[in-house]
Amino acid sequence: MAKLARLLSGKGIDTLKIEDAPIPEPGPGEALVRLHAATLNFRDLIMAKGLIPGIAKEPDLVPLSCGAGEVVSVGSGVTRVKAGDRVSPIFTLGHISGPQTSWDMLGGSVDGVARQYAVWPAESLVLNPDELGDLEAATLTCAALTSWSALNAFRPTQKGEWILAHGTGGCSIAALQFAKAMGCNVAITSSSDRKLARAKSLGADLTINYKTTPGWADAIRKAIGGAKVANVIDTVGAAQFDDNVSLLQEGGQLSAIGML
């Protein structure tokens, strides 16, 4: 037997319970994975509270979309992974690349990763690099991939450009690290000096506390020499839309993240 978490979709976190369940067996084309780590996203709260009706599996759901673990065994016909491989299930099962044809999203329309063992299609698993531990790899599937898409999917980020990330949540911190790896300059905002210090240690070139500096847009503009931001990673929304746009260079991009 194995442990799993289950909640009543849209009924709140208080309905979360830990249950015993048999360890499943992989069928043809499937792999059995033992999960070692999982991470939390705001999306998980959306599913638990039903903040966006109609998108969570009914009547109940194994929550969480992002995890990492190890392949235990595989079914017939599997060539993508083998026992012992360190893997993560992708956020949308069946959507490795190209146009999205599947809406089977973990921790939403299908059961997620808050369990010790799970069976998934082998073609919906990706190998995790040895350079990353399980907990680090478990941050990539939703938050990090969202930031990567914001920086590359529509307007490819160029070396030397300025990126502005708001807050110090998963998407913003991932965007900071990706952008620095791409050779960009990064400004980041937060209401916490402690979190800004952490962001600076990760490479942030400019940090602004928007509580102590309510005119943060003017402060950024002055610091970087004008409206030079190529991409804003925005997790706030309409309240700061005008300020964000005022910082964008010609042809820049505003990336609104988080179902705003």
Backbone hydrogen bonds, N-H to C=O, Kabsch-Sander energy under -0.5 kcal/mol:
donor,donor_aa,acceptor,acceptor_aa,energy
2,A,21,A,-2.8
4,L,19,E,-2.1
5,A,114,A,-3.0
6,R,17,K,-2.5
7,L,61,L,-2.3
9,S,7,L,-0.6
9,S,59,P,-1.5
10,G,47,M,-1.6
11,K,8,L,-2.3
12,G,48,A,-3.2
15,T,12,G,-1.5
16,L,13,I,-2.2
17,K,6,R,-2.7
19,E,4,L,-3.2
19,E,17,K,-0.5
21,A,2,A,-2.5
29,G,76,S,-2.3
30,E,27,G,-2.1
31,A,120,W,-2.5
32,L,73,S,-3.0
33,V,31,A,-0.5
33,V,118,A,-3.1
34,R,70,E,-2.8
35,L,33,V,-0.6
35,L,116,Q,-2.2
36,H,68,A,-3.0
37,A,68,A,-1.8
39,T,66,C,-2.0
44,D,41,N,-1.4
45,L,41,N,-0.8
45,L,42,F,-0.8
46,I,42,F,-1.7
47,M,43,R,-2.0
48,A,44,D,-2.0
49,K,45,L,-2.6
50,G,46,I,-1.2
51,L,46,I,-1.6
52,I,46,I,-0.5
55,I,52,I,-1.0
57,K,108,G,-3.3
61,L,7,L,-2.3
66,C,39,T,-0.6
67,G,65,S,-0.5
68,A,37,A,-2.1
69,G,87,V,-2.7
70,E,34,R,-2.2
71,V,85,D,-2.7
72,V,32,L,-3.3
73,S,32,L,-1.1
75,G,30,E,-3.1
78,V,75,G,-1.2
84,G,71,V,-3.0
85,D,82,K,-2.1
87,V,69,G,-2.1
87,V,85,D,-0.6
88,S,126,V,-2.0
90,I,124,S,-2.6
93,L,91,F,-0.7
93,L,104,D,-2.3
95,H,92,T,-2.1
96,I,94,G,-0.6
105,M,103,W,-1.7
106,L,91,F,-2.4
106,L,104,D,-0.5
107,G,110,V,-1.0
108,G,105,M,-1.7
108,G,110,V,-1.1
109,S,105,M,-0.6
110,V,105,M,-1.7
112,G,62,V,-3.7
113,V,64,L,-2.0
114,A,63,P,-1.9
115,R,113,V,-2.5
116,Q,3,K,-2.6
118,A,33,V,-2.1
120,W,31,A,-2.1
122,A,29,G,-2.5
124,S,121,P,-2.2
125,L,122,A,-1.5
126,V,88,S,-2.5
128,N,86,R,-2.8
132,L,129,P,-1.6
137,A,133,G,-2.7
138,A,134,D,-2.0
139,T,136,E,-1.6
140,L,137,A,-1.5
144,A,139,T,-1.4
145,L,140,L,-1.7
146,T,142,C,-2.2
147,S,143,A,-2.0
148,W,144,A,-2.7
149,S,145,L,-2.4
150,A,146,T,-2.2
151,L,147,S,-1.9
152,N,148,W,-1.3
153,A,149,S,-2.5
154,F,149,S,-0.6
157,T,151,L,-1.7
160,G,183,G,-2.0
161,E,158,Q,-1.8
162,W,228,K,-0.8
163,I,185,N,-2.7
164,L,231,N,-2.3
165,A,163,I,-0.5
165,A,187,A,-2.7
166,H,233,I,-2.2
167,G,189,T,-1.3
173,I,169,G,-2.5
174,A,170,G,-2.2
175,A,171,C,-2.5
176,L,172,S,-2.3
177,Q,173,I,-2.1
178,F,174,A,-2.8
179,A,175,A,-2.8
180,K,176,L,-2.1
181,A,177,Q,-1.9
182,M,178,F,-1.4
183,G,180,K,-1.5
184,C,179,A,-2.5
185,N,161,E,-3.1
187,A,163,I,-2.9
188,I,206,L,-2.4
189,T,165,A,-1.8
190,S,208,I,-1.8
193,D,191,S,-0.5
196,L,192,S,-2.0
197,A,193,D,-2.1
198,R,194,R,-1.7
199,A,195,K,-2.3
200,K,196,L,-2.4
201,S,197,A,-1.8
202,L,198,R,-1.0
203,G,200,K,-1.5
204,A,199,A,-2.2
205,D,186,V,-1.9
206,L,186,V,-1.8
208,I,188,I,-2.2
210,Y,190,S,-1.4
210,Y,208,I,-0.8
213,T,209,N,-1.9
216,W,214,P,-0.9
219,A,215,G,-2.0
220,I,216,W,-2.4
221,R,217,A,-2.5
222,K,218,D,-2.5
223,A,219,A,-2.0
224,I,220,I,-2.2
225,G,221,R,-0.9
226,G,221,R,-2.9
228,K,226,G,-1.5
229,V,247,L,-2.5
230,A,162,W,-3.1
231,N,162,W,-0.9
232,V,253,Q,-2.3
233,I,164,L,-3.5
233,I,231,N,-0.6
234,D,232,V,-1.1
234,D,255,S,-2.6
235,T,233,I,-0.6
240,Q,237,G,-1.8
241,F,238,A,-1.4
244,N,240,Q,-2.4
245,V,241,F,-2.6
246,S,242,D,-2.1
247,L,243,D,-0.7
247,L,244,N,-1.2
248,L,244,N,-0.5
248,L,245,V,-1.2
249,Q,229,V,-2.4
252,G,249,Q,-2.3
253,Q,230,A,-2.4
255,S,232,V,-2.9
255,S,253,Q,-0.6
256,A,254,L,-0.8
257,I,234,D,-3.0
257,I,255,S,-0.6
